[in-house]
Amino acid sequence: MVSAKNPSSSLNPVQQSLLRLFSRPMTEEETLELKRILVQHFGSQLREELKKVSNQKGYADNDFEKMLNNES
């Protein structure tokens, strides 16, 4: 939890840097673009992790279909 005395004490250096970077006024369009970039970035990481786990577990497309349809 962030303390009242030092609000940035629980933030890591990257978080602190991002707060400084975005402490300027931004338009709605800039804010949306930034959100899109972050979603793309984290979505890409998630897809890579899913591929890795799928390969480790030996899952194929039909396995996911069975999971989605609650089939054994």
C-alpha positions as CSV (number, residue, x, y, z in Angstrom):
1,M,0.0,0.0,0.0
2,V,1.2,3.5,-0.7
3,S,2.0,5.5,2.4
4,A,0.8,9.1,2.9
5,K,4.3,10.3,3.7
6,N,6.0,8.9,0.5
7,P,3.3,8.0,-2.1
8,S,5.9,6.6,-4.5
9,S,7.6,4.3,-2.0
10,S,5.8,1.2,-3.1
11,L,6.3,1.9,-6.8
12,N,9.2,0.3,-8.7
13,P,11.5,2.4,-10.8
14,V,9.6,1.7,-14.0
15,Q,6.3,2.7,-12.5
16,Q,7.9,5.9,-11.2
17,S,9.3,6.7,-14.6
18,L,6.0,6.1,-16.3
19,L,4.3,8.5,-13.8
20,R,6.8,11.2,-14.6
21,L,6.5,10.6,-18.3
22,F,2.7,10.9,-18.3
23,S,2.4,13.7,-15.8
24,R,1.8,16.1,-18.7
25,P,-1.6,16.9,-20.2
26,M,-2.8,14.5,-22.9
27,T,-5.8,14.7,-25.2
28,E,-8.4,12.0,-25.2
29,E,-7.0,10.7,-28.6
30,E,-3.5,10.4,-27.1
31,T,-4.9,8.6,-24.1
32,L,-6.8,6.1,-26.3
33,E,-3.7,5.5,-28.5
34,L,-1.6,4.8,-25.5
35,K,-4.2,2.3,-24.2
36,R,-4.3,0.6,-27.6
37,I,-0.5,0.3,-27.6
38,L,-0.5,-1.2,-24.1
39,V,-3.3,-3.6,-25.0
40,Q,-1.5,-4.8,-28.1
41,H,1.7,-5.2,-26.2
42,F,0.2,-7.3,-23.3
43,G,-2.0,-9.2,-25.8
44,S,1.0,-10.2,-27.7
45,Q,2.7,-11.4,-24.5
46,L,-0.4,-13.4,-23.5
47,R,-0.6,-15.1,-27.0
48,E,3.1,-16.1,-26.7
49,E,2.5,-17.5,-23.2
50,L,-0.5,-19.4,-24.4
51,K,1.5,-20.9,-27.3
52,K,4.2,-21.9,-24.8
53,V,1.8,-23.6,-22.4
54,S,-0.2,-25.2,-25.3
55,N,3.0,-26.7,-26.6
56,Q,4.1,-27.9,-23.2
57,K,0.7,-29.5,-22.6
58,G,0.4,-30.9,-26.1
59,Y,-2.9,-29.2,-26.7
60,A,-4.4,-29.0,-30.2
61,D,-7.2,-26.9,-31.6
62,N,-9.8,-29.6,-31.0
63,D,-8.7,-29.8,-27.3
64,F,-9.7,-26.2,-26.9
65,E,-13.0,-26.8,-28.7
66,K,-13.7,-29.6,-26.2
67,M,-12.9,-27.4,-23.3
68,L,-15.1,-24.6,-24.6
69,N,-18.0,-27.1,-25.0
70,N,-17.3,-28.8,-21.6
71,E,-16.6,-32.1,-23.2
72,S,-14.2,-34.6,-21.7
